[in-house]
Amino acid sequence: MYCHSRITLTKQEFLLFFTYFPNLKKIKIRTDTTESEYTKYFLRDIDTSKHLTRLENIILENDSFNPIPYDLYCSIYYNFRASLSQISLHHKDKSVLSSRNGDVVKYLSEFLKLTHLTYDNNSEYNVTVYEIRDACLSLTSVKIDIPNTIPPLFQIGSNMLYRHSNSKELSVSFANISANYIEYIIKYLPKSIESLDITIIRIDLYDWIYEVGIDNVLKLTEFMNTLPRASLSWSPEVYYKTQQENPDESNMTTFFKVLNAFKGDKKARCDAIFSDSLPSCISMTFSGRNLRIVYGLRYTDLYDDRSFQFSVPDRNVSIIGLEVINNLVFDIYIRIDIELACESLKCFLTNFQRLQLVEFKCMRLPSHGFTLTGCMDYFYKGQEDYDPSTVLRENLKIVKLKNFIPSKEFIDLLSYHLTNVQGFTCRFERSAQLRNARASRDYEVDLTRFKSLQLFYFDTRLVLNDSKTESCFIKFEYTDGKENYYQLTENGMFKRIPFEAPHNRTDPTVQ
């Protein structure tokens, strides 16, 4: 429900409005100044026995200037408790829930049709998953976020294996999880659960392994790989530093050892994001069809004695490695040059044997990047099907470069590893504010080694020098011996010029 800022409804008009929608199931509420009045009407003046009797979901939104009034929404939820099937509670020490002496369970027990609950608990009152499920027998999905403490997951000694068989989804986000809690999850999780999502937010994977032991971590991940859907994540703060380093194996080896237990023998496509923006954040998710991993890159994952050296897991320990990845997004926030982009390409082509898509993105200016894919569609972002029998050189047929002209070394790598390149593009993004330090030199892009090439696109802005744009020439040489010259005109466009082009010049040229 939205109201235009130039239209104001009286209370009578507002209430009359809802009489025309007897079957309304979902309402969206914002917290700007005008609609806050409507929200009060919504709470105090609508007769829930006559109107909005089928309302199932109230979506809460706020703008950047008005925080969400959680207490008001909590009361609105309660007003429509007879029909609501989805609610999102935010419990703080000074809130309407705390004014009930922390009796969240009693509050929830009055929502007889509740199936989906999101519970964000920032209070000192702890409520267990067992208590919530016992209060709401109709619940099929529970999402609990308790960031500040480590509450019990279940009531100790209670066998949950045969309780509430309609429960399908459980998502928990805690500061930390102990070895005992791991045992509780494995022992007491209802058999009806089809999706389990666990997030640990105050410690990273490696310190957590040191605390609970690698055996307990592998027990949990092996248990999760038996579920239809599962997710395990670690998301500590940006500046978190691992306290307990393992001198016997690299972080990458440890990660893939845990991933191996989580993946099991699933033959699913694996999508991966490697990024140095959040080096302590790691996750592994199985959606029921695809495996998705997020790996936070650290300096030691990328460099060895200040030279670029991508860390490769020890297969003798991790069992699986980079070969399980099919679609790769590689985001780098450190400053990177074309030579380092070339080293990254070498790493991808050497170590990732079953790639179907590669996206390399440098997030700092001039934002060099490249994409290797198997689809000619420029905007294509993935593969619909996964064939485990294919290998890298059979999949990658299209090369797309952004904000740089490939060096001879770059072309050499591509032609050696990718024998069936059919499309090659070099594009420029204006937002990159590219400053080409090599603009006074000639460029040469030799594509003759790509025997299957069908499409070549080159953005001429890549070779423009701001101080000498009027003397810029482009030369194309074809395998049949023909040559074409183009010169930049005053209006910034290139025009074809006669074959007899000037000689002994130093203008930027692409051949």
Secondary structure as a PSIPRED ss2 file (coil, helix, strand):
# PSIPRED VFORMAT (PSIPRED V4.0)

   1 M C   1.000  0.000  0.000
   2 Y C   1.000  0.000  0.000
   3 C C   1.000  0.000  0.000
   4 H C   1.000  0.000  0.000
   5 S C   1.000  0.000  0.000
   6 R C   1.000  0.000  0.000
   7 I C   1.000  0.000  0.000
   8 T C   1.000  0.000  0.000
   9 L C   1.000  0.000  0.000
  10 T C   1.000  0.000  0.000
  11 K H   0.000  1.000  0.000
  12 Q H   0.000  1.000  0.000
  13 E H   0.000  1.000  0.000
  14 F H   0.000  1.000  0.000
  15 L H   0.000  1.000  0.000
  16 L H   0.000  1.000  0.000
  17 F H   0.000  1.000  0.000
  18 F H   0.000  1.000  0.000
  19 T C   1.000  0.000  0.000
  20 Y C   1.000  0.000  0.000
  21 F C   1.000  0.000  0.000
  22 P C   1.000  0.000  0.000
  23 N C   1.000  0.000  0.000
  24 L C   1.000  0.000  0.000
  25 K C   1.000  0.000  0.000
  26 K E   0.000  0.000  1.000
  27 I E   0.000  0.000  1.000
  28 K E   0.000  0.000  1.000
  29 I E   0.000  0.000  1.000
  30 R C   1.000  0.000  0.000
  31 T C   1.000  0.000  0.000
  32 D C   1.000  0.000  0.000
  33 T H   0.000  1.000  0.000
  34 T H   0.000  1.000  0.000
  35 E H   0.000  1.000  0.000
  36 S H   0.000  1.000  0.000
  37 E H   0.000  1.000  0.000
  38 Y H   0.000  1.000  0.000
  39 T H   0.000  1.000  0.000
  40 K H   0.000  1.000  0.000
  41 Y H   0.000  1.000  0.000
  42 F H   0.000  1.000  0.000
  43 L H   0.000  1.000  0.000
  44 R H   0.000  1.000  0.000
  45 D C   1.000  0.000  0.000
  46 I C   1.000  0.000  0.000
  47 D C   1.000  0.000  0.000
  48 T C   1.000  0.000  0.000
  49 S C   1.000  0.000  0.000
  50 K C   1.000  0.000  0.000
  51 H C   1.000  0.000  0.000
  52 L C   1.000  0.000  0.000
  53 T C   1.000  0.000  0.000
  54 R C   1.000  0.000  0.000
  55 L C   1.000  0.000  0.000
  56 E C   1.000  0.000  0.000
  57 N E   0.000  0.000  1.000
  58 I E   0.000  0.000  1.000
  59 I E   0.000  0.000  1.000
  60 L E   0.000  0.000  1.000
  61 E C   1.000  0.000  0.000
  62 N C   1.000  0.000  0.000
  63 D C   1.000  0.000  0.000
  64 S C   1.000  0.000  0.000
  65 F C   1.000  0.000  0.000
  66 N C   1.000  0.000  0.000
  67 P C   1.000  0.000  0.000
  68 I C   1.000  0.000  0.000
  69 P C   1.000  0.000  0.000
  70 Y H   0.000  1.000  0.000
  71 D H   0.000  1.000  0.000
  72 L H   0.000  1.000  0.000
  73 Y H   0.000  1.000  0.000
  74 C H   0.000  1.000  0.000
  75 S H   0.000  1.000  0.000
  76 I H   0.000  1.000  0.000
  77 Y H   0.000  1.000  0.000
  78 Y H   0.000  1.000  0.000
  79 N H   0.000  1.000  0.000
  80 F C   1.000  0.000  0.000
  81 R C   1.000  0.000  0.000
  82 A C   1.000  0.000  0.000
  83 S C   1.000  0.000  0.000
  84 L C   1.000  0.000  0.000
  85 S C   1.000  0.000  0.000
  86 Q E   0.000  0.000  1.000
  87 I E   0.000  0.000  1.000
  88 S E   0.000  0.000  1.000
  89 L E   0.000  0.000  1.000
  90 H E   0.000  0.000  1.000
  91 H E   0.000  0.000  1.000
  92 K E   0.000  0.000  1.000
  93 D C   1.000  0.000  0.000
  94 K C   1.000  0.000  0.000
  95 S C   1.000  0.000  0.000
  96 V H   0.000  1.000  0.000
  97 L H   0.000  1.000  0.000
  98 S H   0.000  1.000  0.000
  99 S H   0.000  1.000  0.000
 100 R C   1.000  0.000  0.000
 101 N C   1.000  0.000  0.000
 102 G C   1.000  0.000  0.000
 103 D C   1.000  0.000  0.000
 104 V H   0.000  1.000  0.000
 105 V H   0.000  1.000  0.000
 106 K H   0.000  1.000  0.000
 107 Y H   0.000  1.000  0.000
 108 L H   0.000  1.000  0.000
 109 S C   1.000  0.000  0.000
 110 E C   1.000  0.000  0.000
 111 F C   1.000  0.000  0.000
 112 L C   1.000  0.000  0.000
 113 K C   1.000  0.000  0.000
 114 L C   1.000  0.000  0.000
 115 T C   1.000  0.000  0.000
 116 H E   0.000  0.000  1.000
 117 L E   0.000  0.000  1.000
 118 T E   0.000  0.000  1.000
 119 Y E   0.000  0.000  1.000
 120 D E   0.000  0.000  1.000
 121 N E   0.000  0.000  1.000
 122 N E   0.000  0.000  1.000
 123 S C   1.000  0.000  0.000
 124 E C   1.000  0.000  0.000
 125 Y C   1.000  0.000  0.000
 126 N C   1.000  0.000  0.000
 127 V C   1.000  0.000  0.000
 128 T C   1.000  0.000  0.000
 129 V H   0.000  1.000  0.000
 130 Y H   0.000  1.000  0.000
 131 E H   0.000  1.000  0.000
 132 I H   0.000  1.000  0.000
 133 R H   0.000  1.000  0.000
 134 D H   0.000  1.000  0.000
 135 A H   0.000  1.000  0.000
 136 C C   1.000  0.000  0.000
 137 L C   1.000  0.000  0.000
 138 S C   1.000  0.000  0.000
 139 L C   1.000  0.000  0.000
 140 T C   1.000  0.000  0.000
 141 S E   0.000  0.000  1.000
 142 V E   0.000  0.000  1.000
 143 K E   0.000  0.000  1.000
 144 I E   0.000  0.000  1.000
 145 D E   0.000  0.000  1.000
 146 I E   0.000  0.000  1.000
 147 P C   1.000  0.000  0.000
 148 N C   1.000  0.000  0.000
 149 T C   1.000  0.000  0.000
 150 I C   1.000  0.000  0.000
 151 P C   1.000  0.000  0.000
 152 P C   1.000  0.000  0.000
 153 L C   1.000  0.000  0.000
 154 F C   1.000  0.000  0.000
 155 Q C   1.000  0.000  0.000
 156 I C   1.000  0.000  0.000
 157 G C   1.000  0.000  0.000
 158 S C   1.000  0.000  0.000
 159 N C   1.000  0.000  0.000
 160 M C   1.000  0.000  0.000
 161 L C   1.000  0.000  0.000
 162 Y C   1.000  0.000  0.000
 163 R C   1.000  0.000  0.000
 164 H C   1.000  0.000  0.000
 165 S C   1.000  0.000  0.000
 166 N C   1.000  0.000  0.000
 167 S C   1.000  0.000  0.000
 168 K C   1.000  0.000  0.000
 169 E E   0.000  0.000  1.000
 170 L E   0.000  0.000  1.000
 171 S E   0.000  0.000  1.000
 172 V E   0.000  0.000  1.000
 173 S E   0.000  0.000  1.000
 174 F E   0.000  0.000  1.000
 175 A C   1.000  0.000  0.000
 176 N C   1.000  0.000  0.000
 177 I C   1.000  0.000  0.000
 178 S C   1.000  0.000  0.000
 179 A H   0.000  1.000  0.000
 180 N H   0.000  1.000  0.000
 181 Y H   0.000  1.000  0.000
 182 I H   0.000  1.000  0.000
 183 E H   0.000  1.000  0.000
 184 Y H   0.000  1.000  0.000
 185 I H   0.000  1.000  0.000
 186 I H   0.000  1.000  0.000
 187 K H   0.000  1.000  0.000
 188 Y H   0.000  1.000  0.000
 189 L C   1.000  0.000  0.000
 190 P C   1.000  0.000  0.000
 191 K C   1.000  0.000  0.000
 192 S C   1.000  0.000  0.000
 193 I C   1.000  0.000  0.000
 194 E C   1.000  0.000  0.000
 195 S E   0.000  0.000  1.000
 196 L E   0.000  0.000  1.000
 197 D E   0.000  0.000  1.000
 198 I E   0.000  0.000  1.000
 199 T E   0.000  0.000  1.000
 200 I E   0.000  0.000  1.000
 201 I C   1.000  0.000  0.000
 202 R C   1.000  0.000  0.000
 203 I C   1.000  0.000  0.000
 204 D C   1.000  0.000  0.000
 205 L H   0.000  1.000  0.000
 206 Y H   0.000  1.000  0.000
 207 D H   0.000  1.000  0.000
 208 W H   0.000  1.000  0.000
 209 I H   0.000  1.000  0.000
 210 Y H   0.000  1.000  0.000
 211 E H   0.000  1.000  0.000
 212 V H   0.000  1.000  0.000
 213 G C   1.000  0.000  0.000
 214 I H   0.000  1.000  0.000
 215 D H   0.000  1.000  0.000
 216 N H   0.000  1.000  0.000
 217 V H   0.000  1.000  0.000
 218 L H   0.000  1.000  0.000
 219 K H   0.000  1.000  0.000
 220 L H   0.000  1.000  0.000
 221 T H   0.000  1.000  0.000
 222 E H   0.000  1.000  0.000
 223 F H   0.000  1.000  0.000
 224 M H   0.000  1.000  0.000
 225 N C   1.000  0.000  0.000
 226 T C   1.000  0.000  0.000
 227 L C   1.000  0.000  0.000
 228 P C   1.000  0.000  0.000
 229 R E   0.000  0.000  1.000
 230 A E   0.000  0.000  1.000
 231 S E   0.000  0.000  1.000
 232 L E   0.000  0.000  1.000
 233 S E   0.000  0.000  1.000
 234 W E   0.000  0.000  1.000
 235 S C   1.000  0.000  0.000
 236 P C   1.000  0.000  0.000
 237 E C   1.000  0.000  0.000
 238 V C   1.000  0.000  0.000
 239 Y C   1.000  0.000  0.000
 240 Y C   1.000  0.000  0.000
 241 K C   1.000  0.000  0.000
 242 T C   1.000  0.000  0.000
 243 Q C   1.000  0.000  0.000
 244 Q C   1.000  0.000  0.000
 245 E C   1.000  0.000  0.000
 246 N C   1.000  0.000  0.000
 247 P C   1.000  0.000  0.000
 248 D C   1.000  0.000  0.000
 249 E C   1.000  0.000  0.000
 250 S C   1.000  0.000  0.000
 251 N H   0.000  1.000  0.000
 252 M H   0.000  1.000  0.000
 253 T H   0.000  1.000  0.000
 254 T H   0.000  1.000  0.000
 255 F H   0.000  1.000  0.000
 256 F H   0.000  1.000  0.000
 257 K H   0.000  1.000  0.000
 258 V H   0.000  1.000  0.000
 259 L H   0.000  1.000  0.000
 260 N H   0.000  1.000  0.000
 261 A H   0.000  1.000  0.000
 262 F H   0.000  1.000  0.000
 263 K H   0.000  1.000  0.000
 264 G C   1.000  0.000  0.000
 265 D C   1.000  0.000  0.000
 266 K C   1.000  0.000  0.000
 267 K C   1.000  0.000  0.000
 268 A C   1.000  0.000  0.000
 269 R C   1.000  0.000  0.000
 270 C E   0.000  0.000  1.000
 271 D E   0.000  0.000  1.000
 272 A E   0.000  0.000  1.000
 273 I E   0.000  0.000  1.000
 274 F E   0.000  0.000  1.000
 275 S E   0.000  0.000  1.000
 276 D C   1.000  0.000  0.000
 277 S C   1.000  0.000  0.000
 278 L C   1.000  0.000  0.000
 279 P C   1.000  0.000  0.000
 280 S C   1.000  0.000  0.000
 281 C C   1.000  0.000  0.000
 282 I E   0.000  0.000  1.000
 283 S E   0.000  0.000  1.000
 284 M E   0.000  0.000  1.000
 285 T E   0.000  0.000  1.000
 286 F E   0.000  0.000  1.000
 287 S C   1.000  0.000  0.000
 288 G C   1.000  0.000  0.000
 289 R C   1.000  0.000  0.000
 290 N C   1.000  0.000  0.000
 291 L E   0.000  0.000  1.000
 292 R E   0.000  0.000  1.000
 293 I E   0.000  0.000  1.000
 294 V E   0.000  0.000  1.000
 295 Y E   0.000  0.000  1.000
 296 G E   0.000  0.000  1.000
 297 L C   1.000  0.000  0.000
 298 R C   1.000  0.000  0.000
 299 Y H   0.000  1.000  0.000
 300 T H   0.000  1.000  0.000
 301 D H   0.000  1.000  0.000
 302 L H   0.000  1.000  0.000
 303 Y E   0.000  0.000  1.000
 304 D E   0.000  0.000  1.000
 305 D C   1.000  0.000  0.000
 306 R C   1.000  0.000  0.000
 307 S E   0.000  0.000  1.000
 308 F E   0.000  0.000  1.000
 309 Q C   1.000  0.000  0.000
 310 F C   1.000  0.000  0.000
 311 S C   1.000  0.000  0.000
 312 V C   1.000  0.000  0.000
 313 P C   1.000  0.000  0.000
 314 D C   1.000  0.000  0.000
 315 R H   0.000  1.000  0.000
 316 N H   0.000  1.000  0.000
 317 V H   0.000  1.000  0.000
 318 S H   0.000  1.000  0.000
 319 I C   1.000  0.000  0.000
 320 I C   1.000  0.000  0.000
 321 G C   1.000  0.000  0.000
 322 L H   0.000  1.000  0.000
 323 E H   0.000  1.000  0.000
 324 V H   0.000  1.000  0.000
 325 I C   1.000  0.000  0.000
 326 N C   1.000  0.000  0.000
 327 N E   0.000  0.000  1.000
 328 L E   0.000  0.000  1.000
 329 V E   0.000  0.000  1.000
 330 F E   0.000  0.000  1.000
 331 D E   0.000  0.000  1.000
 332 I E   0.000  0.000  1.000
 333 Y C   1.000  0.000  0.000
 334 I C   1.000  0.000  0.000
 335 R C   1.000  0.000  0.000
 336 I C   1.000  0.000  0.000
 337 D C   1.000  0.000  0.000
 338 I H   0.000  1.000  0.000
 339 E H   0.000  1.000  0.000
 340 L H   0.000  1.000  0.000
 341 A H   0.000  1.000  0.000
 342 C H   0.000  1.000  0.000
 343 E H   0.000  1.000  0.000
 344 S H   0.000  1.000  0.000
 345 L H   0.000  1.000  0.000
 346 K H   0.000  1.000  0.000
 347 C H   0.000  1.000  0.000
 348 F H   0.000  1.000  0.000
 349 L H   0.000  1.000  0.000
 350 T H   0.000  1.000  0.000
 351 N H   0.000  1.000  0.000
 352 F C   1.000  0.000  0.000
 353 Q C   1.000  0.000  0.000
 354 R C   1.000  0.000  0.000
 355 L C   1.000  0.000  0.000
 356 Q C   1.000  0.000  0.000
 357 L E   0.000  0.000  1.000
 358 V E   0.000  0.000  1.000
 359 E E   0.000  0.000  1.000
 360 F E   0.000  0.000  1.000
 361 K E   0.000  0.000  1.000
 362 C E   0.000  0.000  1.000
 363 M C   1.000  0.000  0.000
 364 R C   1.000  0.000  0.000
 365 L C   1.000  0.000  0.000
 366 P C   1.000  0.000  0.000
 367 S C   1.000  0.000  0.000
 368 H C   1.000  0.000  0.000
 369 G E   0.000  0.000  1.000
 370 F E   0.000  0.000  1.000
 371 T E   0.000  0.000  1.000
 372 L E   0.000  0.000  1.000
 373 T E   0.000  0.000  1.000
 374 G C   1.000  0.000  0.000
 375 C C   1.000  0.000  0.000
 376 M C   1.000  0.000  0.000
 377 D C   1.000  0.000  0.000
 378 Y C   1.000  0.000  0.000
 379 F C   1.000  0.000  0.000
 380 Y C   1.000  0.000  0.000
 381 K C   1.000  0.000  0.000
 382 G C   1.000  0.000  0.000
 383 Q C   1.000  0.000  0.000
 384 E C   1.000  0.000  0.000
 385 D C   1.000  0.000  0.000
 386 Y C   1.000  0.000  0.000
 387 D C   1.000  0.000  0.000
 388 P C   1.000  0.000  0.000
 389 S C   1.000  0.000  0.000
 390 T C   1.000  0.000  0.000
 391 V C   1.000  0.000  0.000
 392 L H   0.000  1.000  0.000
 393 R H   0.000  1.000  0.000
 394 E H   0.000  1.000  0.000
 395 N H   0.000  1.000  0.000
 396 L C   1.000  0.000  0.000
 397 K C   1.000  0.000  0.000
 398 I E   0.000  0.000  1.000
 399 V E   0.000  0.000  1.000
 400 K E   0.000  0.000  1.000
 401 L E   0.000  0.000  1.000
 402 K E   0.000  0.000  1.000
 403 N C   1.000  0.000  0.000
 404 F C   1.000  0.000  0.000
 405 I C   1.000  0.000  0.000
 406 P C   1.000  0.000  0.000
 407 S C   1.000  0.000  0.000
 408 K H   0.000  1.000  0.000
 409 E H   0.000  1.000  0.000
 410 F H   0.000  1.000  0.000
 411 I H   0.000  1.000  0.000
 412 D H   0.000  1.000  0.000
 413 L H   0.000  1.000  0.000
 414 L H   0.000  1.000  0.000
 415 S H   0.000  1.000  0.000
 416 Y H   0.000  1.000  0.000
 417 H H   0.000  1.000  0.000
 418 L C   1.000  0.000  0.000
 419 T C   1.000  0.000  0.000
 420 N C   1.000  0.000  0.000
 421 V C   1.000  0.000  0.000
 422 Q C   1.000  0.000  0.000
 423 G E   0.000  0.000  1.000
 424 F E   0.000  0.000  1.000
 425 T E   0.000  0.000  1.000
 426 C E   0.000  0.000  1.000
 427 R E   0.000  0.000  1.000
 428 F C   1.000  0.000  0.000
 429 E C   1.000  0.000  0.000
 430 R H   0.000  1.000  0.000
 431 S H   0.000  1.000  0.000
 432 A H   0.000  1.000  0.000
 433 Q C   1.000  0.000  0.000
 434 L C   1.000  0.000  0.000
 435 R C   1.000  0.000  0.000
 436 N C   1.000  0.000  0.000
 437 A C   1.000  0.000  0.000
 438 R C   1.000  0.000  0.000
 439 A C   1.000  0.000  0.000
 440 S C   1.000  0.000  0.000
 441 R C   1.000  0.000  0.000
 442 D C   1.000  0.000  0.000
 443 Y E   0.000  0.000  1.000
 444 E C   1.000  0.000  0.000
 445 V C   1.000  0.000  0.000
 446 D C   1.000  0.000  0.000
 447 L C   1.000  0.000  0.000
 448 T C   1.000  0.000  0.000
 449 R C   1.000  0.000  0.000
 450 F C   1.000  0.000  0.000
 451 K C   1.000  0.000  0.000
 452 S C   1.000  0.000  0.000
 453 L C   1.000  0.000  0.000
 454 Q C   1.000  0.000  0.000
 455 L E   0.000  0.000  1.000
 456 F E   0.000  0.000  1.000
 457 Y E   0.000  0.000  1.000
 458 F E   0.000  0.000  1.000
 459 D C   1.000  0.000  0.000
 460 T H   0.000  1.000  0.000
 461 R H   0.000  1.000  0.000
 462 L H   0.000  1.000  0.000
 463 V H   0.000  1.000  0.000
 464 L C   1.000  0.000  0.000
 465 N C   1.000  0.000  0.000
 466 D C   1.000  0.000  0.000
 467 S C   1.000  0.000  0.000
 468 K C   1.000  0.000  0.000
 469 T H   0.000  1.000  0.000
 470 E H   0.000  1.000  0.000
 471 S H   0.000  1.000  0.000
 472 C C   1.000  0.000  0.000
 473 F E   0.000  0.000  1.000
 474 I E   0.000  0.000  1.000
 475 K E   0.000  0.000  1.000
 476 F E   0.000  0.000  1.000
 477 E E   0.000  0.000  1.000
 478 Y C   1.000  0.000  0.000
 479 T C   1.000  0.000  0.000
 480 D C   1.000  0.000  0.000
 481 G C   1.000  0.000  0.000
 482 K C   1.000  0.000  0.000
 483 E E   0.000  0.000  1.000
 484 N E   0.000  0.000  1.000
 485 Y E   0.000  0.000  1.000
 486 Y E   0.000  0.000  1.000
 487 Q E   0.000  0.000  1.000
 488 L E   0.000  0.000  1.000
 489 T C   1.000  0.000  0.000
 490 E C   1.000  0.000  0.000
 491 N C   1.000  0.000  0.000
 492 G C   1.000  0.000  0.000
 493 M C   1.000  0.000  0.000
 494 F E   0.000  0.000  1.000
 495 K E   0.000  0.000  1.000
 496 R E   0.000  0.000  1.000
 497 I E   0.000  0.000  1.000
 498 P C   1.000  0.000  0.000
 499 F C   1.000  0.000  0.000
 500 E C   1.000  0.000  0.000
 501 A C   1.000  0.000  0.000
 502 P C   1.000  0.000  0.000
 503 H C   1.000  0.000  0.000
 504 N C   1.000  0.000  0.000
 505 R C   1.000  0.000  0.000
 506 T C   1.000  0.000  0.000
 507 D C   1.000  0.000  0.000
 508 P C   1.000  0.000  0.000
 509 T C   1.000  0.000  0.000
 510 V E   0.000  0.000  1.000
 511 Q C   1.000  0.000  0.000
